[in-house]
Each structure stands twice: as C-alpha cells, then as structure tokens.
Amino acid sequence: MKIYKKNDTAFVEHWDKVFQKEVANWDEFINRKGLFQLLSEEIKDWEIISFDKNLAFDAPIGQQEVWASGVTYQRSKVARMEESKEAGGATFYDKVYEADRPELFFKATPNRVVGTQEEVYIRRDSKWNVPEPELTLFISSEGTIEGYTIGNDVSSRDIEGENPLYLPQAKTYERCAALGPCILVLEKPISLTTTITLEILRRGKSVFEESIRLNRMKRKLEDLVEYLFRECDFPSGCFLMTGTGIIPDDNFTLRIKDEVRISTEGIGTLVNMIGIKNH
C-alpha cells in the first residue's frame, strides 16, 4: 500500500486500484498505530480514480521533524574517516560505527523538506556536496514504524570533514532534504533484501550509479527508533533517515542542474534537481 500527498488530497494505491480522499489533517491521517489495517478498511469507502504516478507529488510530510542516522553502513564509516583525517576526527566515526549507541542528529524542519521533482539545494560556501540516498522511516508518536519512504540527505562533505562539530551546518539549511514520492505502508516490516539505487544525471547523461541492499546496514531499524524515542516525544510522529551505504568517489561533487534519482524497490523513485539558494 502506498500513500501519496498532493495539497489536501491523499491518494492510496492498493489492490491494483487508486483511492482518493480529501484529508483535513495530514498529521492525524498518517500518525496512527496499525496504519495498514486501518487504511485497508477505510479506503473501501473512498473514490476510485485513474492515476498518474509521474505527478509532482508533495513531500509526504505534515508537521513532523526529520531526523537522521549516521555511519550505519561500512561505506559511510570509511568515507567519513577519510574526509575528517586531516582534522583529527577520523577515529570518531570508527568508534561510533562499533558503539552500541548510534549517531542520531536533527536534519530538517518540514519547511526545509521538498518532494519529488523539486529542487534540493547545495551550499554556496561548500565545494564538495553529495546526495545521500536513505531508506526513511515514518514512525508514529507511539514509536511504531508505520511506513517507509525515500530520503535524500544532502550533505556538504568538506564542511563536515573540516571539523565534525560543523555537522549541523553540513546537514541543515534551506531545501536540505527530500522525501517521497510516497509512504509505503506494509503489513510486515520491509524486507532487508530491498535494494536502493542512486543515479546522478548531468546534462542528461549518467555520471554515477550504484546500488546497495538494506541488509548491508549494521544497525537494526528498531534499535535506531528506540534510541531516538528514549528522551524525545513526537506528537505528530517523525521521519528518520537510516543512513547511506552509497557515497560517490572523493573527486565527485554535485553541480547545479544535476538530476538525482533515488529508487527503492517497492517504494518508487525520488527525483530532484540540484539548485542553490538565491540571496
């Protein structure tokens, strides 16, 4: 089952049909424990429509915060250690990869999140920017994983590498995150054989492509959620990016007008153009 959002309308794709209904409060609509079972019954009374999956849907977010996990894959650990070597911070990432406590950080408020076919930004004061394709969880206010979407955790690697204390500046700014194109709601947890693929197009030509399976992640999804909810309440639920195992080579940086395509089996493809904030 997939939930798409456009303005005040929810579209639910299920049973090879698409159901439509106007939703007065998106937060109340998605922030429910047992969402799959609830929607399976509710959509029986919704209008059935024809549907174009290539529409520019809104990010499937209301008032939720977006958080993120770091160093959850081996590839991420190696890349972070390399970029922080000169600053003396390389061992920080090695230690967090092996530690019981994961790295969790605040990524974005809803107004800094864009949906599919919208521009994400790279920083003007950074020379080394990369997309980070991540399975992203939607977690209810009760701490239950209710859905899955695709996240792009855009990062400025040179700023973080200069000093790990600069992480918030490397991660959080205008249009620093993308979510979409939908929320996948499942009766059972997502399969860890699920593949994530990142492709970057420049002037219409592919300049990078790589895939990874979720089973390459060191952390369990439930453990990430448990740590996040230990001392935080989320009245409307929250989104949690779970880290990336795909990072372009050190000589690669995003350019304005690049197209970033992140595909995840069962969810779809999140498409974003690269832009820059106008001052």
GIURZI-V261891 format. One record per residue. N is the residue number from 1. RES is the residue in one small letter. PSI is psi in whole degrees, 0 to 359 (999 if undefined). BURIAL is 1 if it has 16 or more other C-alpha atoms within 10 Angstrom, else 0. Layout:
n/res/psi/burial
N/RES/PSI/BURIAL
N/RES/PSI/BURIAL
//
This chain:
n/res/psi/burial
1/m/132/1
2/k/137/1
3/i/124/1
4/y/153/1
5/k/132/1
6/k/110/0
7/n/238/0
8/d/17/0
9/t/136/0
10/a/137/1
11/f/128/1
12/v/121/1
13/e/118/1
14/h/147/0
15/w/36/0
16/d/22/0
17/k/162/0
18/v/126/1
19/f/142/1
20/q/141/1
21/k/143/0
22/e/133/0
23/v/120/0
24/a/325/0
25/n/104/0
26/w/321/1
27/d/314/1
28/e/328/0
29/f/315/0
30/i/336/1
31/n/71/1
32/r/134/1
33/k/135/1
34/g/38/0
35/l/322/1
36/f/312/1
37/q/320/0
38/l/312/0
39/l/326/1
40/s/325/0
41/e/317/0
42/e/320/0
43/i/348/1
44/k/335/0
45/d/3/0
46/w/164/0
47/e/135/0
48/i/132/1
49/i/166/0
50/s/160/0
51/f/134/0
52/d/108/0
53/k/348/0
54/n/8/0
55/l/157/0
56/a/84/1
57/f/154/1
58/d/156/1
59/a/136/1
60/p/52/1
61/i/146/1
62/g/257/1
63/q/16/0
64/q/147/1
65/e/155/1
66/v/124/1
67/w/169/1
68/a/157/1
69/s/145/1
70/g/156/1
71/v/46/1
72/t/350/1
73/y/153/1
74/q/317/1
75/r/322/0
76/s/318/1
77/k/312/1
78/v/316/0
79/a/317/1
80/r/321/1
81/m/319/1
82/e/316/1
83/e/338/1
84/s/6/1
85/k/311/0
86/e/332/0
87/a/355/0
88/g/16/0
89/g/8/1
90/a/321/1
91/t/340/0
92/f/317/0
93/y/325/1
94/d/317/1
95/k/320/0
96/v/331/1
97/y/324/1
98/e/344/0
99/a/160/0
100/d/319/0
101/r/126/0
102/p/166/1
103/e/122/1
104/l/138/1
105/f/155/1
106/f/132/0
107/k/307/1
108/a/149/1
109/t/162/1
110/p/326/1
111/n/349/0
112/r/9/1
113/v/136/1
114/v/166/1
115/g/190/1
116/t/146/1
117/q/20/1
118/e/164/1
119/e/133/1
120/v/156/1
121/y/153/1
122/i/156/1
123/r/142/1
124/r/329/0
125/d/19/0
126/s/144/0
127/k/1/0
128/w/91/1
129/n/139/1
130/v/153/1
131/p/154/1
132/e/105/1
133/p/126/1
134/e/136/1
135/l/130/1
136/t/131/1
137/l/141/1
138/f/123/1
139/i/130/1
140/s/169/1
141/s/344/1
142/e/1/0
143/g/17/1
144/t/139/1
145/i/114/1
146/e/346/1
147/g/173/1
148/y/139/1
149/t/182/1
150/i/136/1
151/g/144/1
152/n/105/1
153/d/80/1
154/v/136/1
155/s/146/1
156/s/99/1
157/r/328/1
158/d/327/1
159/i/314/1
160/e/322/1
161/g/332/1
162/e/323/1
163/n/123/1
164/p/338/1
165/l/348/0
166/y/7/0
167/l/315/1
168/p/323/0
169/q/330/0
170/a/340/1
171/k/329/1
172/t/117/1
173/y/186/1
174/e/135/1
175/r/45/1
176/c/355/1
177/a/148/1
178/a/144/1
179/l/145/1
180/g/191/1
181/p/354/1
182/c/178/1
183/i/122/1
184/l/121/1
185/v/121/1
186/l/155/1
187/e/329/0
188/k/163/0
189/p/151/0
190/i/144/0
191/s/136/0
192/l/358/0
193/t/359/0
194/t/137/0
195/t/137/1
196/i/134/1
197/t/132/1
198/l/129/1
199/e/136/1
200/i/126/1
201/l/137/1
202/r/117/0
203/r/37/0
204/g/356/0
205/k/141/0
206/s/125/0
207/v/352/0
208/f/138/0
209/e/133/0
210/e/152/0
211/s/158/0
212/i/151/1
213/r/153/1
214/l/335/1
215/n/356/0
216/r/355/0
217/m/134/1
218/k/323/0
219/r/151/1
220/k/141/0
221/l/319/1
222/e/326/0
223/d/320/0
224/l/317/1
225/v/318/1
226/e/315/0
227/y/321/0
228/l/322/1
229/f/2/0
230/r/314/0
231/e/13/0
232/c/139/0
233/d/145/0
234/f/92/1
235/p/331/0
236/s/12/1
237/g/184/1
238/c/167/1
239/f/139/1
240/l/113/1
241/m/138/1
242/t/15/1
243/g/163/1
244/t/145/1
245/g/7/1
246/i/115/1
247/i/122/1
248/p/160/1
249/d/160/0
250/d/341/0
251/n/7/0
252/f/136/0
253/t/149/0
254/l/149/1
255/r/155/1
256/i/137/0
257/k/0/1
258/d/153/1
259/e/125/1
260/v/125/1
261/r/118/1
262/i/118/1
263/s/137/1
264/t/128/1
265/e/131/0
266/g/340/0
267/i/308/1
268/g/210/1
269/t/128/1
270/l/120/1
271/v/127/1
272/n/139/1
273/m/153/1
274/i/128/1
275/g/190/1
276/i/145/1
277/k/132/0
278/n/133/0
279/h/999/0
//
